[in-house]
Amino acid sequence: MKKLYILSLGLLACTSVNAQVVQAVSMSPNETLTSTNANAAQTYTVDKARKATFEYLKQAFSPYENEKLKLIPDNLDSVMTSQAVVNKASYANFMKSMTNLPELKKQLESAQNFDKVAQLKQISEFNKALSVKASAGCFSEQESGDYVTVPTLEGRSLVGTNLAPLRENPRYGLVENYSQGFARISKDMVYGFRDLCGNMVIQPQYDYAEPFNDGKALVKKYYWHFIDTNGKESEVLKGVKSGKALSYGISALTFENNKVALVDNNYPTTNKPLSSYFDEIIPFAGNLFKVRNDKQFGLIKIDGTAVIDLVYDRIYLSETNKWVIIEKDKKVGLIDIDGNTRIKPSYESLISVNVKPEISNASSIIAKDEKGFRVIELNERKISDVYASIGLYNTYGLTKVCKESTEKGTQCGFMNYEGVEIIPTQYGKVSDFSKYGLVVVSEQNTNCSLPVGNCQTDLVYDHFGRIVLDKINPDSPVGTLYSVTDTLIAGTLVAVKTMTPTESGKFSEGFNLVNNITYSRFTKEPFELIKRFDKNYFAVRKNNVWGLIDNFGNEILAPTYMDLVHSSDGYFGVMFDNEKYGYIDETGKVRITFEYNEINPFNNGLAIVSKGKNQYGIINKFNAKVAPCQFKSIIYEASTQKYSLTERNDVYVLNQEGDCLSDNCKDFYDVVRKANAKQKN
């Protein structure tokens, strides 16, 4: 059996023409009555159902009103709008008031519209509302009843009869949700339709029936017919083997010769299909259909007009579903959704680039032929150079591209979405971009001296194509190697591992810092280690000694000290080469000599220091001994701002200025005097 593939709700759905499937026909926002998430258990009286239907129809038809055309008289509109419920008489007057709808329909159908598909869609919205109006007319006759919010095949909701109980009846093989006001049912293996009030307005009598499609439904009772919302049958559709409703009042009919064509709801009168006859009509994208005759494919619109002729071996969507790939004689090209040829079938393959809109507005394709790969930017119609390889685009909208040369071999760089080289293809090696947007590239030097240096030189680029770390290094003109890391210091500085060649032919490892916001070099030279010292400075180590740089990368203290421990009150605690600690200021001037085994930050001008085990004392910023280094322990309690000094079994208490406060202060000052006298001698 031949297959006909049907498009439903803009999606691609495949089914045999004889299959009983739920068709979802697109519906405009104007047809929304209530959310599909509404409480299905909520019931409405018939008066409330009329009110809800009035609001729905008023909203559905309001786009067609103008100054000369009033679909609902003002006096009736104001009354029904203000009422919480609508009675039978008012509702009947409302239905009768819209007498000019058929004339309006004729005006819409006869209007000249350049875009026929757009005109079809507009007329379809109107016809859907007419179909709902035809079904909802039953509320004029109802005296009472309980109604609920019912889902529809369009994914919207209406107020009508709850169909769920019917689904429990074994006589019903199909109880479908409402479509444009009517529910398709199969009872005792024949098809009919119910209206919103639950009336069987079209008795079950058909071998098969499609849902309503803009006021008409395809039905089969030995022969195929169209029926309207009153159940009136059209003339027999001669020579029709099967049919399927699509949308916009258009259906696909398969004839006895197994040819398929698109027809509209007027086909029983005109006997003229909208499209040519094909072996197959297949849903493609949106309002486009792929058609086939024999082994050749083309595209048509839902109005039957041709987009591209049947001359291609294959037609399929690109990976991004934005472009149509056409294939002929094993060569591929590209057209847009409107059928305009962008690339003639001349390439072995075309791959869509998934462009990030926050980076670029480009629309790009990677094309391959016998010469190699290139990027084609379709908006500006730009074609890149030819490359031996093009990789995947990264987070920064760049892809690795390489060229082959008999002289230089493989040379690589990076290209953007537009096909422009951001990093030139002149490097033998390129790394992947780091998390923070840096990449290392390498080139071979033809003139380099050994053992100082080597014939590979690295550069670091940012993702804008700017050189961040150059190949020229103060210590070595060639041979510096880099490795990007994802290590972040102080929130904005990225560490780049740096290997600098030495005179011995080996490498000295270190780190540079790069600002990941401005992508400017922060450090002026590599350091063995870099760490945050305080909010104003970084501690840097070179040749196993430490120095300081400020928040702008400027050297404050040249690497001189074996250790940097802390800063306070403008002083830095450092260890000198005698392995003793002292204090210097930011100019490097020694303020307190290197005589202590342990030091602490200054607090209100005082600091706890030690000269060994059980030799703790307190000094001020002039190295005056407030307490000599002979106490077993000294503890500062921040909550009380007091020092507790222990000597043997005695404990002395000092305030933060160094004055004794305890009852044994006389003994404390004796200890201080003796220590001072001993130091003088």
C-alpha positions in Angstrom: 0.0 0.0 0.0 1.2 3.5 -0.8 1.8 5.7 2.2 0.8 9.3 2.6 2.6 11.2 5.3 0.6 13.9 7.1 1.7 17.1 8.8 0.0 18.0 12.0 0.4 21.1 14.2 3.6 22.0 12.4 5.3 18.8 13.4 6.3 15.8 11.2 4.0 12.9 11.8 3.9 9.8 9.6 0.8 7.7 9.1 -1.0 5.7 6.5 -4.0 7.4 5.0 -6.3 4.7 6.4 -4.9 5.0 10.0 -7.1 6.5 12.7 -4.9 9.2 14.2 -5.5 12.3 16.2 -4.9 15.3 14.0 -3.8 18.5 15.7 -4.7 21.5 13.6 -3.0 24.8 14.4 -5.2 27.3 16.2 -4.6 31.0 16.7 -4.2 32.6 20.2 -7.6 34.4 19.5 -9.2 31.0 19.8 -7.9 30.4 23.4 -10.8 30.3 25.8 -9.2 28.9 28.9 -5.8 27.4 29.7 -5.4 23.7 29.0 -4.2 23.5 32.6 -7.6 24.6 33.8 -9.3 22.5 36.4 -11.2 19.9 34.4 -13.4 19.1 37.4 -14.9 22.6 37.4 -18.5 22.4 36.1 -20.5 25.1 34.3 -24.3 25.6 34.1 -25.7 26.2 30.7 -25.9 29.9 31.4 -22.2 30.0 32.2 -21.4 27.9 29.2 -23.2 30.4 27.0 -21.3 33.3 28.7 -17.9 31.5 28.1 -18.8 30.7 24.5 -19.9 34.4 23.9 -16.5 35.6 25.2 -14.7 33.1 23.0 -16.5 34.0 19.8 -16.3 37.7 20.5 -12.5 37.4 20.8 -12.3 35.1 17.8 -14.2 37.4 15.4 -13.0 40.8 16.8 -9.9 41.0 14.5 -12.3 41.2 11.5 -14.3 44.2 12.9 -13.7 47.8 11.7 -15.5 51.1 11.7 -18.0 50.0 9.0 -18.4 46.4 10.1 -19.8 45.6 13.5 -20.3 41.9 14.1 -22.2 42.3 17.4 -24.6 45.3 17.9 -23.3 47.6 20.6 -26.4 47.3 22.8 -26.3 43.5 22.8 -22.5 43.5 23.3 -22.6 45.7 26.4 -25.4 43.7 28.0 -23.7 40.3 27.4 -20.3 41.6 28.4 -21.6 42.9 31.7 -23.7 39.8 32.6 -22.1 37.1 34.8 -24.3 34.5 32.9 -26.1 34.6 29.6 -29.7 33.5 29.3 -31.2 31.5 26.4 -32.9 34.5 24.7 -29.9 36.8 24.8 -27.6 34.0 23.5 -30.0 33.3 20.6 -30.1 37.0 19.7 -26.3 37.0 19.8 -26.1 34.1 17.4 -28.6 35.7 15.0 -26.8 39.1 15.1 -23.8 37.8 13.2 -25.7 37.6 9.9 -22.9 39.2 7.9 -20.3 36.4 8.6 -20.8 34.6 5.3 -20.4 37.9 3.4 -17.2 38.6 5.4 -15.9 35.1 4.5 -16.4 35.8 0.8 -14.5 39.1 1.2 -11.6 37.3 2.8 -11.5 34.7 0.1 -11.6 37.2 -2.7 -9.0 39.5 -1.2 -5.8 39.8 -3.2 -2.9 38.7 -1.1 0.6 38.4 -2.4 1.4 35.6 0.1 -1.2 33.0 -0.6 -0.1 30.9 2.3 -0.6 33.9 4.6 -4.0 34.4 3.1 -4.9 30.8 3.6 -3.9 31.0 7.3 -6.0 34.1 7.8 -9.1 32.5 6.1 -8.4 29.4 8.1 -8.6 31.2 11.5 -11.9 32.7 10.4 -13.3 29.3 9.3 -12.2 27.6 12.5 -14.2 30.2 14.5 -17.2 29.7 12.2 -17.0 25.9 12.9 -17.0 26.5 16.6 -19.9 28.9 16.2 -21.8 26.2 14.3 -21.3 23.7 17.1 -21.9 26.2 19.9 -25.3 27.1 18.4 -26.7 24.2 20.3 -26.6 26.2 23.6 -29.5 28.3 22.2 -31.7 25.2 22.7 -30.4 23.9 26.0 -32.5 24.4 29.1 -30.0 23.0 31.5 -26.9 20.8 31.8 -23.5 20.4 33.3 -20.5 21.4 31.2 -16.7 21.3 31.8 -13.6 22.7 30.3 -12.7 20.2 27.6 -9.4 19.9 25.8 -9.2 20.1 22.0 -6.9 18.6 19.4 -5.5 22.1 18.8 -4.1 22.1 22.3 -6.6 24.7 23.5 -9.8 24.4 25.6 -13.5 25.0 25.2 -16.5 24.7 27.5 -18.6 21.7 26.4 -19.9 18.2 27.3 -17.5 15.9 29.2 -16.7 13.1 26.8 -14.8 11.0 29.3 -17.8 8.8 30.3 -18.2 7.7 26.6 -14.7 6.3 26.6 -15.8 3.7 29.2 -18.6 2.5 26.9 -17.4 -0.6 24.9 -19.6 0.4 21.9 -17.2 3.4 21.3 -14.0 2.5 19.5 -12.9 6.1 19.3 -14.0 9.2 21.3 -11.7 12.0 20.2 -11.2 15.4 21.8 -13.0 18.3 20.2 -11.6 19.7 17.0 -13.0 23.1 15.9 -16.1 22.5 18.0 -16.8 18.9 17.0 -15.7 15.6 18.5 -15.1 12.7 16.1 -16.4 9.4 17.5 -16.6 5.8 16.3 -19.6 3.9 17.6 -20.3 0.3 16.6 -17.4 0.7 14.1 -18.9 3.6 12.2 -18.0 7.3 12.5 -20.0 10.4 13.4 -19.6 13.7 15.3 -20.9 15.3 18.5 -21.3 19.0 19.1 -20.3 20.9 22.3 -23.6 20.1 23.9 -23.0 16.4 23.4 -25.6 16.0 20.7 -24.8 13.5 18.0 -25.3 16.1 15.2 -23.9 13.8 12.6 -25.0 10.2 13.3 -22.4 7.4 13.2 -22.7 6.1 9.6 -19.3 6.5 7.9 -16.7 3.8 7.4 -14.1 6.5 8.2 -14.0 10.2 9.0 -11.3 12.8 9.4 -11.7 15.6 12.0 -13.2 18.9 10.9 -10.8 21.0 8.9 -12.1 24.6 8.7 -15.8 23.7 8.5 -15.5 20.6 6.4 -14.7 17.0 7.2 -13.6 14.2 4.9 -15.7 11.1 5.3 -16.0 7.7 3.6 -19.2 5.6 3.1 -18.0 3.4 0.3 -17.2 6.6 -1.6 -15.4 9.7 -0.2 -17.3 12.9 0.4 -16.9 16.2 2.3 -19.5 17.0 4.8 -20.2 20.4 6.4 -21.1 21.2 10.0 -24.7 20.4 9.3 -23.8 16.9 8.0 -24.6 17.8 4.4 -22.7 15.6 2.0 -20.9 16.9 -1.0 -20.9 15.2 -4.4 -18.9 12.0 -4.5 -15.1 12.6 -4.8 -14.6 10.7 -8.0 -11.6 8.4 -8.2 -10.5 9.0 -4.7 -9.0 6.1 -2.9 -8.2 7.7 0.5 -7.9 11.1 2.1 -6.3 12.9 5.0 -7.1 16.4 6.4 -4.1 18.7 6.8 -4.8 22.2 7.9 -6.0 25.6 6.6 -8.9 23.7 5.0 -6.6 21.7 2.8 -6.4 17.9 2.5 -4.4 15.3 0.7 -6.2 12.9 -1.5 -4.9 9.7 -2.9 -6.5 8.6 -6.2 -7.1 5.2 -7.7 -4.0 5.5 -9.9 -2.1 5.9 -6.6 -1.3 9.6 -7.3 -1.6 12.1 -4.5 -2.6 15.8 -4.7 -3.5 18.6 -2.4 -7.1 19.9 -2.5 -9.1 22.5 -0.7 -12.6 22.3 0.8 -14.1 23.6 -2.5 -12.8 20.6 -4.4 -16.2 18.9 -4.8 -17.4 21.9 -6.7 -14.2 22.8 -8.7 -12.8 19.3 -9.2 -9.5 21.0 -9.4 -6.6 20.1 -7.1 -4.4 22.8 -5.7 -1.2 21.0 -6.6 0.0 18.7 -9.3 -0.3 14.9 -8.9 2.6 13.1 -7.2 3.6 9.6 -6.2 4.1 10.8 -2.7 3.5 13.9 -0.6 5.6 14.1 2.6 5.5 16.7 5.4 8.7 18.6 5.5 8.9 21.9 7.5 6.2 24.3 8.5 3.9 24.7 5.5 6.3 22.9 3.1 5.8 19.4 1.7 8.4 17.2 0.0 6.9 15.6 -3.1 8.2 12.7 -5.2 7.6 11.4 -8.7 9.5 8.2 -9.4 13.0 8.9 -7.8 13.0 12.7 -8.1 12.1 15.1 -5.3 10.9 18.6 -5.1 9.1 21.0 -2.6 5.6 22.5 -2.7 3.8 24.8 -0.3 0.6 23.9 1.4 -1.3 26.0 -1.2 0.1 23.6 -3.9 2.5 26.1 -5.5 6.0 24.8 -6.3 9.0 25.8 -4.4 11.5 23.8 -6.2 11.0 21.4 -9.2 11.2 17.7 -9.0 14.8 17.4 -10.1 16.7 16.3 -7.0 17.8 12.9 -5.8 17.4 13.9 -2.1 16.0 16.8 -0.2 16.4 17.1 3.6 16.7 19.7 6.3 20.1 20.8 7.7 21.1 20.0 11.2 19.8 23.3 12.5 16.5 22.9 10.5 17.1 26.3 9.0 18.2 25.3 5.5 17.1 22.8 2.9 19.9 20.6 1.6 19.4 19.5 -2.0 21.3 16.6 -3.6 21.8 15.8 -7.3 24.3 13.4 -8.8 25.9 12.9 -5.4 26.6 16.7 -5.1 24.8 18.8 -2.5 23.7 22.4 -2.5 21.4 24.5 -0.3 18.2 26.6 -0.6 16.3 28.6 2.0 12.8 27.8 3.2 11.4 30.1 0.5 13.0 28.1 -2.2 15.8 30.5 -3.1 19.0 28.8 -4.2 21.9 29.8 -2.0 24.4 27.2 -3.0 24.2 25.1 -6.2 24.7 21.4 -5.9 28.5 21.4 -6.2 29.8 20.1 -2.9 30.4 16.7 -1.4 28.8 17.7 1.9 27.3 20.7 3.7 27.2 21.0 7.5 25.3 23.7 9.3 27.1 25.7 11.9 25.2 26.2 15.2 25.9 29.9 15.6 25.5 31.4 19.1 23.3 34.5 18.7 25.0 36.3 21.6 28.2 36.1 19.6 27.2 36.6 16.0 24.3 37.1 13.6 26.1 35.0 11.0 24.4 32.1 9.2 27.2 29.7 8.2 27.7 26.4 6.5 30.9 24.3 6.3 31.2 23.0 2.7 33.5 20.2 1.5 34.6 19.5 -2.0 37.7 17.9 -3.7 39.8 20.9 -2.8 39.0 20.8 0.9 36.8 22.6 3.4 35.5 26.2 3.6 33.0 28.3 5.5 30.3 29.9 3.6 28.5 32.8 5.4 25.1 33.0 3.7 23.8 36.4 4.9 26.8 38.3 3.4 27.6 35.6 0.8 31.2 35.4 1.9 33.4 32.3 1.3 36.5 31.6 3.3 39.8 30.2 2.1 40.1 26.5 1.5 41.4 24.4 4.4 42.6 20.9 4.9 40.4 20.6 8.0 37.9 22.7 10.0 37.0 21.6 13.5 34.0 22.2 15.8 33.2 25.7 16.9 34.0 26.4 20.6 32.4 28.5 23.3 34.0 31.7 21.9 32.6 31.1 18.4 36.0 30.0 17.0 37.0 26.8 15.2 40.5 25.4 14.6 41.4 25.5 10.9 44.5 24.0 9.2 46.2 24.3 5.9 48.7 21.9 4.3 52.0 23.2 2.7 54.8 21.3 1.1 57.3 23.7 2.6 55.9 24.2 6.1 53.6 21.1 6.5 50.5 21.6 8.6 49.8 25.2 9.7 46.9 25.9 11.9 45.0 28.9 13.4 41.4 29.8 14.4 38.5 31.2 12.4 35.2 32.8 13.5 31.6 32.2 12.3 32.0 34.6 9.4 34.9 32.7 8.0 37.5 35.2 9.0 40.8 34.1 10.5 41.1 35.5 14.1 44.4 33.7 14.7 46.4 33.3 11.5 47.0 29.8 10.1 50.8 29.9 10.5 51.4 27.8 13.6 52.6 24.2 13.7 50.6 23.5 16.9 47.6 25.1 18.5 46.1 24.1 21.8 42.4 24.1 22.8 41.1 27.3 24.3 41.1 27.4 28.0 38.1 28.1 30.2 39.1 31.8 30.3 39.6 32.3 26.6 43.3 31.8 26.1 45.1 29.6 23.7 48.7 28.6 23.1 50.1 28.5 19.6 53.6 27.2 18.6 55.9 28.0 15.6 59.2 26.5 14.6 62.1 28.9 14.3 64.6 28.4 11.5 67.3 30.5 13.2 67.8 29.8 16.8 70.8 29.2 19.0 71.2 26.2 21.1 71.6 25.3 24.0 70.1 28.7 24.9 66.6 28.4 23.6 65.0 25.8 21.3 63.5 25.8 17.9 59.9 26.0 19.1 58.5 29.3 20.3 55.1 29.8 21.9 52.7 32.7 21.9 49.5 33.1 23.9 46.4 34.6 22.2 43.1 35.7 23.6 39.8 34.8 21.8 39.8 38.2 20.1 43.0 37.3 18.3 45.3 39.5 20.3 48.7 38.4 21.4 48.8 38.3 25.2 52.2 36.7 25.9 54.7 37.3 23.1 57.6 35.1 21.9 60.1 37.8 22.8 61.2 37.2 26.4 63.8 39.4 28.2 65.7 36.3 29.3 65.6 34.4 26.1 64.7 35.7 22.6 63.4 32.2 21.5 62.2 29.0 23.0 59.8 30.2 25.7 57.0 27.7 26.1 53.5 28.3 27.6 50.7 26.3 28.9 47.3 27.8 29.7 45.6 26.8 32.9 42.2 27.3 34.5 43.7 28.6 37.7 42.2 31.9 38.7 43.8 34.2 41.3 42.0 37.2 43.0 39.0 36.6 40.8 40.4 38.1 37.6 44.0 36.8 37.0 44.6 33.6 35.1 47.8 31.7 35.6 49.8 30.7 32.5 52.6 28.2 33.1 55.8 29.5 31.5 58.9 27.4 30.7 62.0 29.6 30.0 65.1 28.0 28.5 68.3 28.4 30.5 72.0 28.4 29.5 72.2 24.8 30.7 69.7 23.8 28.0 67.0 23.0 30.6 63.9 24.9 31.4 63.0 27.2 34.3 59.4 26.7 35.2 57.2 29.6 36.4 53.9 31.4 36.0 52.7 34.6 34.4 49.4 36.2 35.2 46.9 37.5 32.6 43.8 39.6 33.3 40.9 37.6 32.1 38.7 40.7 31.7 41.0 42.9 29.6 43.3 40.0 28.5 46.3 42.2 29.2 49.5 40.8 30.7 49.6 41.4 34.4 53.1 40.2 35.4 56.1 41.6 33.6 58.1 38.4 34.0 57.4 34.8 35.1 57.7 33.8 38.7 58.1 30.3 40.3 55.1 30.9 42.6 52.5 33.6 42.9 50.0 33.9 45.7 47.7 36.5 47.2 49.5 38.2 50.1 46.9 40.7 51.2 44.3 42.9 49.5 47.0 45.2 48.1 49.8 42.8 47.2 50.8 39.5 45.6 53.8 37.5 47.0 56.0 36.3 44.1 58.9 33.9 44.3 61.9 33.9 42.0 65.2 31.9 42.5 63.7 30.6 45.8 63.3 34.0 47.4 60.2 36.1 47.8 59.2 39.6 46.8 56.0 41.6 46.3 54.1 43.1 43.4 51.1 45.4 43.7 47.6 45.1 42.1 48.9 46.6 38.9 51.8 44.1 38.5 54.4 46.6 39.6 57.3 45.4 41.7 57.2 46.7 45.3 59.8 44.4 46.8 62.4 42.7 44.7 62.5 38.9 45.4 65.0 38.9 48.3 63.5 37.2 51.3 63.2 33.6 52.2 59.7 34.0 53.4 56.9 36.6 53.5 54.4 35.9 56.3 52.0 38.8 56.7 51.4 42.5 56.5 50.1 44.9 59.2 50.3 48.6 60.1 52.4 49.2 57.0 55.0 46.6 58.0 55.7 43.3 56.3 56.9 40.3 58.3 59.7 38.6 56.4 62.4 36.0 56.9 66.0 36.9 55.8 68.8 34.6 54.8 69.8 34.0 58.4 66.5 32.2 58.8 65.3 34.8 61.3 62.2 37.0 61.0 61.9 40.8 61.1 59.9 43.6 59.7 60.3 45.9 56.7 58.3 48.6 55.2 57.0 48.8 51.5 60.2 50.5 50.4 62.2 47.5 51.6 63.8 49.4 54.6 64.4 47.2 57.6 62.3 48.5 60.5 62.9 45.6 63.0 66.0 43.5 62.7 65.9 39.9 61.8 66.3 38.4 65.2 63.1 36.4 65.9 62.2 32.8 65.3 58.5 33.7 65.1 56.6 36.9 64.5 52.9 38.0 64.3 51.1 40.9 62.8 51.0 44.2 64.6 47.8 45.0 66.5 47.4 48.5 67.7 51.1 49.0 67.5 52.1 45.8 69.3 53.1 42.4 68.1 53.8 39.0 69.8 57.2 37.6 68.8 59.4 34.7 69.9 63.1 33.8 70.1 62.5 30.1 70.7 60.7 27.7 72.9 59.1 29.4 76.0 60.7 32.7 74.8 57.6 34.8 73.9 57.5 38.5 74.2 55.8 41.7 73.0 57.4 44.5 70.9 56.2 47.7 69.5 56.9 49.1 66.0 60.3 50.4 67.1 61.3 47.0 68.4 61.0 48.3 72.0 60.5 45.3 74.3 57.2 45.9 76.0 57.5 42.3 77.4 60.9 40.6 77.1 61.1 37.3 75.2 61.1 35.0 78.3 57.4 34.1 78.8 56.1 30.5 78.3 53.1 31.8 76.3 51.3 35.0 75.4 47.7 35.0 74.3 45.8 38.1 73.0 42.0 38.0 73.5 40.3 40.1 70.9 37.1 40.2 72.8 38.7 41.8 75.9 41.6 43.4 74.0 44.0 42.1 76.6 47.2 40.1 76.7 47.7 37.2 79.1 51.4 36.4 79.7 52.5 33.3 81.5 55.9 32.9 83.3 56.4 29.8 85.3 53.2 29.8 87.4 52.5 33.5 87.2 50.0 35.1 84.8 50.2 38.8 84.0 47.5 40.8 82.2 48.3 43.8 79.9 46.0 46.1 78.0 46.4 46.7 74.2 48.8 49.6 74.9 51.1 47.3 76.9 50.2 48.6 80.4 49.9 46.0 83.2 46.5 45.6 84.7 46.7 42.6 87.0 47.3 42.6 90.8 50.9 41.4 90.3 52.0 44.2 88.1 55.0 44.9 90.4 56.4 41.5 89.7 55.8 42.0 86.0 57.8 45.2 85.9 60.6 43.5 87.9 60.8 40.9 85.2 61.0 43.7 82.6 63.7 45.6 84.4 65.8 42.5 85.0 65.6 41.6 81.3 66.5 45.1 80.2 69.5 45.2 82.6 70.6 41.8 81.3 70.4 42.9 77.7 72.5 46.0 78.4 75.2 43.9 80.0 
